[in-house]
Amino acid sequence: MARSKKQRGALASAITFGFFMGEAIIHYNMGQKADNPDHSFELPPLPELGKMALVVGGFSILSGAVIGLVD
């Protein structure tokens, strides 16, 4: 199925968001573990998770837009 430039950009944004949000959560837990060796993997508190999602989402949209332009 052929996708439009807009659809390809949106798909790239969604995939980028998924991968990099996962990476952000892993890095959050690595930082928590450095301060507390007994820390176990968990999602950040909701306000922190929201901040991460905003940053990752913004860059994901930017990445998708650039991919849409150069594709």
N, CA, C and O atoms as a GROMACS GRO file, in nm:
protein
  284
    1MET      N    1   0.085  -0.117   0.000
    1MET     CA    2   0.000   0.000   0.000
    1MET      C    3   0.090   0.124   0.000
    1MET      O    4   0.180   0.136   0.082
    2ALA      N    5   0.063   0.213  -0.092
    2ALA     CA    6   0.141   0.337  -0.101
    2ALA      C    7   0.091   0.438   0.003
    2ALA      O    8  -0.029   0.454   0.023
    3ARG      N    9   0.185   0.503   0.067
    3ARG     CA   10   0.151   0.604   0.168
    3ARG      C   11   0.191   0.742   0.117
    3ARG      O   12   0.287   0.756   0.041
    4SER      N   13   0.115   0.841   0.159
    4SER     CA   14   0.149   0.979   0.123
    4SER      C   15   0.267   1.025   0.208
    4SER      O   16   0.304   0.959   0.305
    5LYS      N   17   0.326   1.138   0.169
    5LYS     CA   18   0.438   1.194   0.247
    5LYS      C   19   0.394   1.220   0.391
    5LYS      O   20   0.469   1.193   0.485
    6LYS      N   21   0.273   1.272   0.407
    6LYS     CA   22   0.223   1.303   0.541
    6LYS      C   23   0.209   1.175   0.624
    6LYS      O   24   0.243   1.174   0.742
    7GLN      N   25   0.158   1.068   0.562
    7GLN     CA   26   0.144   0.941   0.633
    7GLN      C   27   0.280   0.883   0.670
    7GLN      O   28   0.297   0.830   0.780
    8ARG      N   29   0.377   0.892   0.579
    8ARG     CA   30   0.511   0.841   0.609
    8ARG      C   31   0.576   0.920   0.722
    8ARG      O   32   0.642   0.863   0.809
    9GLY      N   33   0.555   1.052   0.721
    9GLY     CA   34   0.610   1.135   0.828
    9GLY      C   35   0.546   1.102   0.962
    9GLY      O   36   0.614   1.095   1.064
   10ALA      N   37   0.413   1.081   0.962
   10ALA     CA   38   0.342   1.046   1.086
   10ALA      C   39   0.386   0.909   1.136
   10ALA      O   40   0.404   0.890   1.257
   11LEU      N   41   0.403   0.814   1.046
   11LEU     CA   42   0.449   0.681   1.084
   11LEU      C   43   0.591   0.687   1.142
   11LEU      O   44   0.620   0.623   1.243
   12ALA      N   45   0.678   0.763   1.078
   12ALA     CA   46   0.815   0.779   1.128
   12ALA      C   47   0.812   0.843   1.267
   12ALA      O   48   0.889   0.804   1.354
   13SER      N   49   0.725   0.941   1.287
   13SER     CA   50   0.714   1.007   1.418
   13SER      C   51   0.670   0.909   1.525
   13SER      O   52   0.725   0.907   1.635
   14ALA      N   53   0.569   0.827   1.493
   14ALA     CA   54   0.517   0.731   1.591
   14ALA      C   55   0.620   0.626   1.627
   14ALA      O   56   0.637   0.592   1.744
   15ILE      N   57   0.690   0.574   1.527
   15ILE     CA   58   0.792   0.473   1.554
   15ILE      C   59   0.907   0.533   1.634
   15ILE      O   60   0.955   0.472   1.730
   16THR      N   61   0.951   0.652   1.596
   16THR     CA   62   1.058   0.721   1.669
   16THR      C   63   1.017   0.744   1.813
   16THR      O   64   1.096   0.722   1.905
   17PHE      N   65   0.893   0.790   1.834
   17PHE     CA   66   0.845   0.815   1.970
   17PHE      C   67   0.849   0.687   2.053
   17PHE      O   68   0.896   0.689   2.167
   18GLY      N   69   0.801   0.577   1.998
   18GLY     CA   70   0.800   0.451   2.072
   18GLY      C   71   0.940   0.406   2.115
   18GLY      O   72   0.962   0.372   2.231
   19PHE      N   73   1.033   0.408   2.021
   19PHE     CA   74   1.169   0.364   2.053
   19PHE      C   75   1.238   0.459   2.152
   19PHE      O   76   1.298   0.413   2.250
   20PHE      N   77   1.229   0.588   2.128
   20PHE     CA   78   1.302   0.682   2.213
   20PHE      C   79   1.236   0.704   2.349
   20PHE      O   80   1.303   0.741   2.445
   21MET      N   81   1.105   0.683   2.358
   21MET     CA   82   1.040   0.689   2.489
   21MET      C   83   1.087   0.571   2.574
   21MET      O   84   1.112   0.585   2.693
   22GLY      N   85   1.097   0.455   2.511
   22GLY     CA   86   1.152   0.338   2.581
   22GLY      C   87   1.294   0.364   2.628
   22GLY      O   88   1.331   0.330   2.740
   23GLU      N   89   1.374   0.424   2.541
   23GLU     CA   90   1.512   0.457   2.578
   23GLU      C   91   1.515   0.558   2.693
   23GLU      O   92   1.598   0.545   2.783
   24ALA      N   93   1.428   0.657   2.690
   24ALA     CA   94   1.424   0.758   2.796
   24ALA      C   95   1.390   0.694   2.931
   24ALA      O   96   1.448   0.731   3.034
   25ILE      N   97   1.298   0.598   2.931
   25ILE     CA   98   1.261   0.531   3.056
   25ILE      C   99   1.378   0.446   3.106
   25ILE      O  100   1.402   0.440   3.226
   26ILE      N  101   1.449   0.381   3.015
   26ILE     CA  102   1.567   0.304   3.055
   26ILE      C  103   1.673   0.396   3.116
   26ILE      O  104   1.730   0.363   3.219
   27HIS      N  105   1.698   0.510   3.053
   27HIS     CA  106   1.798   0.604   3.106
   27HIS      C  107   1.754   0.661   3.241
   27HIS      O  108   1.837   0.682   3.329
   28TYR      N  109   1.626   0.686   3.257
   28TYR     CA  110   1.574   0.732   3.387
   28TYR      C  111   1.608   0.629   3.495
   28TYR      O  112   1.658   0.664   3.602
   29ASN      N  113   1.582   0.502   3.466
   29ASN     CA  114   1.609   0.397   3.563
   29ASN      C  115   1.758   0.377   3.588
   29ASN      O  116   1.798   0.343   3.699
   30MET      N  117   1.840   0.398   3.486
   30MET     CA  118   1.985   0.390   3.506
   30MET      C  119   2.031   0.499   3.603
   30MET      O  120   2.114   0.474   3.689
   31GLY      N  121   1.976   0.619   3.588
   31GLY     CA  122   2.010   0.728   3.679
   31GLY      C  123   1.963   0.701   3.821
   31GLY      O  124   2.034   0.730   3.917
   32GLN      N  125   1.844   0.645   3.834
   32GLN     CA  126   1.792   0.612   3.967
   32GLN      C  127   1.878   0.503   4.033
   32GLN      O  128   1.904   0.508   4.153
   33LYS      N  129   1.921   0.406   3.953
   33LYS     CA  130   2.004   0.296   4.004
   33LYS      C  131   2.141   0.347   4.048
   33LYS      O  132   2.198   0.295   4.143
   34ALA      N  133   2.194   0.448   3.980
   34ALA     CA  134   2.324   0.504   4.016
   34ALA      C  135   2.319   0.568   4.155
   34ALA      O  136   2.415   0.561   4.231
   35ASP      N  137   2.205   0.631   4.186
   35ASP     CA  138   2.189   0.695   4.317
   35ASP      C  139   2.147   0.596   4.425
   35ASP      O  140   2.174   0.619   4.543
   36ASN      N  141   2.081   0.487   4.387
   36ASN     CA  142   2.029   0.391   4.483
   36ASN      C  143   2.045   0.250   4.425
   36ASN      O  144   1.964   0.208   4.342
   37PRO      N  145   2.148   0.178   4.466
   37PRO     CA  146   2.174   0.045   4.409
   37PRO      C  147   2.057  -0.053   4.426
   37PRO      O  148   2.048  -0.150   4.352
   38ASP      N  149   1.969  -0.029   4.522
   38ASP     CA  150   1.855  -0.118   4.545
   38ASP      C  151   1.735  -0.085   4.457
   38ASP      O  152   1.632  -0.153   4.464
   39HIS      N  153   1.748   0.018   4.374
   39HIS     CA  154   1.636   0.059   4.287
   39HIS      C  155   1.602  -0.052   4.188
   39HIS      O  156   1.691  -0.114   4.130
   40SER      N  157   1.472  -0.078   4.170
   40SER     CA  158   1.428  -0.175   4.069
   40SER      C  159   1.356  -0.099   3.958
   40SER      O  160   1.303   0.010   3.979
   41PHE      N  161   1.354  -0.158   3.840
   41PHE     CA  162   1.296  -0.093   3.722
   41PHE      C  163   1.150  -0.055   3.748
   41PHE      O  164   1.071  -0.137   3.794
   42GLU      N  165   1.116   0.070   3.717
   42GLU     CA  166   0.978   0.116   3.730
   42GLU      C  167   0.958   0.238   3.640
   42GLU      O  168   1.054   0.302   3.597
   43LEU      N  169   0.833   0.267   3.612
   43LEU     CA  170   0.802   0.388   3.536
   43LEU      C  171   0.826   0.509   3.625
   43LEU      O  172   0.804   0.502   3.746
   44PRO      N  173   0.869   0.620   3.568
   44PRO     CA  174   0.887   0.742   3.648
   44PRO      C  175   0.752   0.792   3.699
   44PRO      O  176   0.647   0.753   3.646
   45PRO      N  177   0.753   0.878   3.801
   45PRO     CA  178   0.628   0.940   3.845
   45PRO      C  179   0.563   1.014   3.728
   45PRO      O  180   0.632   1.060   3.637
   46LEU      N  181   0.431   1.024   3.731
   46LEU     CA  182   0.355   1.080   3.619
   46LEU      C  183   0.405   1.217   3.573
   46LEU      O  184   0.416   1.238   3.452
   47PRO      N  185   0.435   1.312   3.664
   47PRO     CA  186   0.485   1.442   3.615
   47PRO      C  187   0.617   1.429   3.537
   47PRO      O  188   0.637   1.497   3.436
   48GLU      N  189   0.705   1.343   3.584
   48GLU     CA  190   0.834   1.321   3.517
   48GLU      C  191   0.813   1.251   3.383
   48GLU      O  192   0.876   1.285   3.283
   49LEU      N  193   0.724   1.152   3.381
   49LEU     CA  194   0.693   1.080   3.258
   49LEU      C  195   0.632   1.174   3.154
   49LEU      O  196   0.662   1.164   3.035
   50GLY      N  197   0.549   1.266   3.200
   50GLY     CA  198   0.489   1.365   3.110
   50GLY      C  199   0.593   1.456   3.048
   50GLY      O  200   0.586   1.487   2.929
   51LYS      N  201   0.690   1.500   3.129
   51LYS     CA  202   0.798   1.585   3.076
   51LYS      C  203   0.879   1.510   2.971
   51LYS      O  204   0.912   1.564   2.866
   52MET      N  205   0.909   1.384   3.001
   52MET     CA  206   0.984   1.302   2.905
   52MET      C  207   0.905   1.288   2.775
   52MET      O  208   0.961   1.301   2.666
   53ALA      N  209   0.775   1.261   2.787
   53ALA     CA  210   0.692   1.242   2.668
   53ALA      C  211   0.686   1.369   2.584
   53ALA      O  212   0.686   1.362   2.461
   54LEU      N  213   0.683   1.485   2.649
   54LEU     CA  214   0.681   1.611   2.574
   54LEU      C  215   0.810   1.632   2.495
   54LEU      O  216   0.807   1.669   2.378
   55VAL      N  217   0.922   1.607   2.560
   55VAL     CA  218   1.052   1.626   2.493
   55VAL      C  219   1.068   1.524   2.380
   55VAL      O  220   1.100   1.560   2.266
   56VAL      N  221   1.044   1.397   2.411
   56VAL     CA  222   1.058   1.292   2.309
   56VAL      C  223   0.957   1.313   2.197
   56VAL      O  224   0.990   1.296   2.079
   57GLY      N  225   0.834   1.351   2.232
   57GLY     CA  226   0.731   1.375   2.131
   57GLY      C  227   0.767   1.490   2.039
   57GLY      O  228   0.747   1.481   1.918
   58GLY      N  229   0.819   1.598   2.095
   58GLY     CA  230   0.859   1.712   2.013
   58GLY      C  231   0.965   1.675   1.912
   58GLY      O  232   0.956   1.711   1.794
   59PHE      N  233   1.067   1.604   1.957
   59PHE     CA  234   1.173   1.564   1.865
   59PHE      C  235   1.127   1.457   1.767
   59PHE      O  236   1.177   1.451   1.655
   60SER      N  237   1.033   1.373   1.808
   60SER     CA  238   0.978   1.272   1.716
   60SER      C  239   0.901   1.339   1.603
   60SER      O  240   0.912   1.299   1.487
   61ILE      N  241   0.822   1.441   1.637
   61ILE     CA  242   0.747   1.514   1.535
   61ILE      C  243   0.843   1.585   1.440
   61ILE      O  244   0.824   1.583   1.318
   62LEU      N  245   0.946   1.647   1.496
   62LEU     CA  246   1.046   1.714   1.413
   62LEU      C  247   1.115   1.614   1.320
   62LEU      O  248   1.134   1.642   1.202
   63SER      N  249   1.151   1.498   1.373
   63SER     CA  250   1.214   1.395   1.292
   63SER      C  251   1.121   1.348   1.181
   63SER      O  252   1.164   1.333   1.066
   64GLY      N  253   0.994   1.324   1.214
   64GLY     CA  254   0.898   1.281   1.113
   64GLY      C  255   0.878   1.385   1.005
   64GLY      O  256   0.864   1.351   0.887
   65ALA      N  257   0.877   1.512   1.044
   65ALA     CA  258   0.861   1.620   0.946
   65ALA      C  259   0.980   1.625   0.850
   65ALA      O  260   0.962   1.641   0.729
   66VAL      N  261   1.099   1.611   0.904
   66VAL     CA  262   1.219   1.614   0.820
   66VAL      C  263   1.220   1.493   0.726
   66VAL      O  264   1.251   1.506   0.608
   67ILE      N  265   1.185   1.376   0.778
   67ILE     CA  266   1.179   1.256   0.694
   67ILE      C  267   1.076   1.276   0.583
   67ILE      O  268   1.101   1.239   0.468
   68GLY      N  269   0.961   1.336   0.616
   68GLY     CA  270   0.860   1.364   0.515
   68GLY      C  271   0.909   1.460   0.408
   68GLY      O  272   0.872   1.447   0.291
   69LEU      N  273   0.992   1.555   0.447
   69LEU     CA  274   1.044   1.652   0.350
   69LEU      C  275   1.150   1.593   0.258
   69LEU      O  276   1.151   1.622   0.138
   70VAL      N  277   1.237   1.512   0.312
   70VAL     CA  278   1.348   1.460   0.231
   70VAL      C  279   1.311   1.333   0.155
   70VAL      O  280   1.383   1.293   0.064
   71ASP      N  281   1.201   1.272   0.190
   71ASP     CA  282   1.159   1.147   0.124
   71ASP      C  283   1.097   1.177  -0.010
   71ASP      O  284   1.056   1.084  -0.080
   0.00000   0.00000   0.00000
